[in-house]
C-alpha cells in the first residue's frame, strides 16, 4: 500500500468518525414569562351560594433557536402549590380583608371544576407541552 493511499484511507476514516461520531442534542435557551391577563375578581359574594370568577394567564416564550420546521416545543409546569387554609387535597386558598374577615376559595384548572389547580398530593405536577409557532426569518446574504 502506497503512502498516498494510506493518507487517503486515514483521511476517509477521520471524516467518517467525525461524521458518524456521537453528537449532542441540539438545544437553545428558552425563556418563558407568565403574566396575569385578566385579574381574578369575585365581585359581590353571597354567604349562601357560590360565585364563579374567571382569570386568564398569558404565557409567552422566546427562544434563540431558528427551526427549519417553524415550531418549538416547550415543557412548562404551572403549579400554584397547595392552599394555606387547611391541609389535604382540598386545601383552599384563603383571602383576608383589612378587618381579617376571610374568604376561602378554590382555583380550578378547567371549566368543569373537577381538577383543583395545585392539588397534586405528594406527587410532582406533570408538565404540559405547549407548541409555540412563530415565523422563521429569511436570512439573506
N, C-alpha and C positions, 0 to 999 in steps of 0.2 A: 504494500500500500504506500503510495507516494505521500510526501509531506503535505501537498496542497489538498489531496483527498482527505487526509486526516484532519486538517484545519476546517474543511467544509463540513465534515461529519461532526466535529466538535461544535462548530457554529450552529449547525442544524439542531443538535441536541440541546444546546443552551437556549436557543429560541423556543424549542418545544417545551422545555422545562419552565421558562418564563410564561409562555402562553397557557400551558395546561396546569401550572402550579396552583397551590391554594391561593384563594383570593378572599379578601374581606368583603362582607356585605356592605353595599353602598348605603350611606345614611347621610342625613342632613339635619342641621339644627332646626328644630321647630319650636316656636314659642306660641302659646295659647293664652288668651286673656278672656275672662268671664266678667261681663258687666250686667247689671240689672236693667232690663229694658223697660218693663212695667213694674212699679213697686207693688208689693203685697199690701193692699188696703182693705180692711174689713168693713169699714163704714159703720152703720148702726148695727149693734148685735143685740138680739133678743135673748133673755135669760132662759127661755124655754124652747129654743129652736136652734137650728144650725144656720150658718151663713157661709155661702160659697164666695171665695175670692180667687182671682187668677193673677198670677205674675208671670213674667217672661224673663228668661235669661238669654243673653246673647253671647255666643261662644265664637271667638274669632281667632283663627290660627294663621300664622305666617311661617313659611319655610324658605330657606335659601336654595332649595333644590329646583332644578329645571327637570321636568319629567317629559319624556317623549310621548307618553300616553295622556298627559294633561291632567292627571289627578294624583292626589296623595292620600294615604290612609293614616289616620292618627288614632291611637287608643287613648281615650280620655275617661277619667274616673271622676265623676262629680258626686261627692258624698257630703251630706250635711252633718253626719255624726248623730249620735242619739240625743234626744231632748233631755232637759235637766229637771223636768217636773216630777218624774218618777223613774223607776228602773224597769227593766224588762223590754219586750219587743215594742209595746205601745209607746212608752216614753215620750209624751207630748212636749212640745215647746211651751214655754210659759213667758208671757209678756206682762210686765208690771207698769202701771202708770205712776205719776208723781205721788199719789197717795197710797201706793202699794196695793191697789186693787189688782187682781190677777186675771188674766185671760189665758186659758190653756187652749192651744190649737195644734193642728197637725198639718204637715205638708206631704202631699202625695205626689208620686212621680208620674201618674197618669190620670185621665179624667174620670175613670170609674171608681176612684178612691179605694182601691184594693191593695196597692203597694205603697206602704209608708216610706217616704224618702229618708234614708238613714237607718231604717230598722233592719239591719243585716245580722243581728245577733252577734255572735263572736266571729263569724266569717268575714273575710275582706270582701268588699263590694266588687262585683265583676265590672270590668271596663266596658264601655260601649264604643264601638268603632264607628267613626264618622268618616264619610268620604267627602273630601273637600275638592271641589272643581275650581279651576282657575284657568285663565288664558295664559298660554305659554308665549312669551315674547319671541318675535322673529329676530334672530341675531344676524346682522349683515356685516360684511367687512371686506 
